[in-house]
Amino acid sequence: MKNEHTNKILIVIAVVGLIAAFKIFNLGDYLSLSYIKESQQQFLELYHENRAAVIAGYMAIYILVTSLSLPGAAIMTLAGGALFGLVVGTVVVSFASSIGATLAAFVARFVLRDWVQGKLGDKLKTVNEGVEKEGAFYLFTLRLIPVFPFWLINLGMGLTKMPLKTFYWVSQLGMLAGTIVFVNAGKELGKIESLSGILSPTLILSFVLLGLFPIITKKLMEAYKKKRGSAAEN
């Protein structure tokens, strides 16, 4: 128990230290749309010289940013499309974002539970009720609908009883459609002026419908089985 407490303290110190460094040294400037656009040619040249090292470095930065719930995941996804293209970019971003999200959930669950609980408060009640009723379907829906902040889902779901293994694969599957959209947009990085221009109202509605489809199907199947069971009894 004492070792566990010590480990939590060390992890908290590491997380706080990294976030503080991010703020103090203005590292967020390097995760801005303007900086990525200005540096695109340099990154491309570096990538062509050493593809494996660039991919590994990119994934490490992406995982670090998402696991600490820092701003910049969307910009990193666009950069992935600009650097690696649609296919490689989608694979790299999909794994990096899912791993980072799972680490963020881990931190929220085992280290920052009290802090996150204080920050989110009653909002967690709705999440917990949804997870208890719908399980993986609930997280899948949250992942598909772009109106829910990426970091908020990670922290909120980290406080539920959902196994981290389930959280990982549902997140990877649920975020895949959005990842493809942003990676594909990143291929035309020079034409992008803002993140809001990537997701049109029609595209958001499509994600909403796609996200709700599994839950609606599940409800219809449950209603059908219940009706069938009642008919059999009669």
PyMOL commands that set and color helices and strands:
alter all, ss='L'
color gray80, all
select helices_A, chain A and resi 2-24+27-31+33-38+40-49+51-67+73-110+113-120+123-134+136-144+150-158+164-186+189-191+195-197+201-233
alter helices_A, ss='H'
color red, helices_A
deselect
rebuild
show_as cartoon
